Amino acid sequence: MLIVPSSSSLKLAKSVAKISGSTLSDVERKRFPDGEMYVRILSETLNMDVAVLGNTRTDSDILEMLLLLNAAREGGAKRVIAVIPYFGYARQHMRYKDGEPVSSKVITQALNNSSDEIICVEIHDEQTLSFSSKPFRNLSAERSMTDHFMNHVPDYVLSPDDGGYDRAKKLAESIGTRAAYIFKKRIDPKTVEMKLPDIDFSGKTILLVDDIISTGGTIIKAIKLLRQAGASRISVAAVHGVFARDSDRMISSEVDELAVCDTIDGPYSTISVAGTIAGSLER
Ligand code: R5P
């Protein structure tokens, strides 16, 4: 198999290629004088299975993915797989107000145009999978999280809301500890109320785990509550570290450990999903 990296996922693509014994292609990238993007896959794609690996986080990421998928298709690839470690725009998976688009449908259908299959990691809402006319696999980061935390097991794995409790519970079970969740109520788009469960957290070690840290608002609020309740050690983990507005620096200064998966590359992406992606490509 040939792995073609988008510029959003160079490190992860290299690891996936190494683990799966695949060839990692070089890609030429430049901007035309008018600002338009140019990409070129510098490996033979004719009759190859080609996996193009990259995120759909920024507008430029999306365009690069679409151009690389099309380059593989036009180059006569036998099979083209879109591997999207962090599927951006997945939060707009329905029309909340009249006049809005269903953004995750737009992205999925655009990916469908030049690929035979989509693979992503822990998409924000599985509704997006139903928009695809091609096979669409949503991989779990549980194995990677378990490997990372099995040697420093906290007293509790805590989800910042009930929606993430399943993830916290599965992780707690695999590393041999207890799970709970914080009660979170959204008052309006900018305000949420959070309340700790009825547990004595004093002197306890806690691992807060979420699917995504975006602005960091949810996690920072949870950290404050746990500090007030006397928690002795707080670690924070998430699958996707978007970290808008430099929230990674703010969070890391408040906790004992901050670790996110390498679905988005960054200084805190110390949990690798490369093995999970490589395993899925082999299958
Ligand atoms: C909510 O449903 C998600 O699981 C995350 O808790 C949320 O998206 C995190 O966003 P932020 O970091 O902006 O609070």
Residues whose N, C-alpha, C, O or C-beta is under 5 A from the ligand:
A	BS01	R5P	D210 D211 I212 I213 S214 T215 G216 G217 T218 I219
